[in-house]
Amino acid sequence: YEVMGSVNNYADLPTDAEKGHVYNVVNADTANNVRAGDNFVWTGSEWDNLGGVLQIDVATTSEIEALFV
């Protein structure tokens, strides 16, 4: 992976990326199932969503620990 930086929108991901280039997409895009802050890597043929930001506003210690069992 080579981190290339951020783009504002999914549509702004470059069309000339090289395999392994990674971009952060700042804004959500429900049409493309993109959450704000998702990171994408170019596989050589398509953009693959590496995940996103998990935001927990309020959680107990036991709820957090249950996420990792």
N, C-alpha and C positions, 0 to 999 in steps of 0.2 A: 504494500500500500504506500502511496505517496500522497500526503495531504496537500491539497491544492488551494484550500481556502473555502470561502462561503459564496453562495449565490442567493439572491433574494427569493427566487421562485423556482419551482421544479422546471418550468419551461426555460429557465436561464441556464440549465446544465449544458455544457458545451457539446457540440456535435463532433468535435475533433479531438476528444479525450483519448488518452492512451490507456491501455489495460493497467489497472491498479490505481488510477487517479481517483482520489476521494474528495468529495465536496459535501459541505454542510448546506442544507437548504433552510433558510431562515424562516420563511412563512409556510403555514399550513396550506394544503391543496387537497380538498376532499375529493375532487374528481380523479386524482391520481393516488389517493390513499396515502398522502404525505402529511405527517404531523410536523409542526414547527420544531425545527432542530434536528430532523432526521438527517442521517449521513448516508450518502450513496457512493458506491464504487462502480467504476466502469469495468465490466467483465471482458470486454473485447467485442461484445455484441449488444449489450443492454446495460442500463443502470440498475444495480441491485441495491435495495434498501438494507443497510446494515443494522437497522433498529431505529431507535429514537431515544428521546428523553423520557425517562420515567419520573413523573412528578407525583409526589405524595404530599398533600397539604397537611393532613393530620393522620397520625397512626400511633398506636400503642407499641411498646417494645415487643410484646408477644405477636402482634400483627406483622411487624417487620420481620421478626425471626421466622415466622411461618412462610414467608416468601422464599426462604433459602433452605427449606427442609427437603 
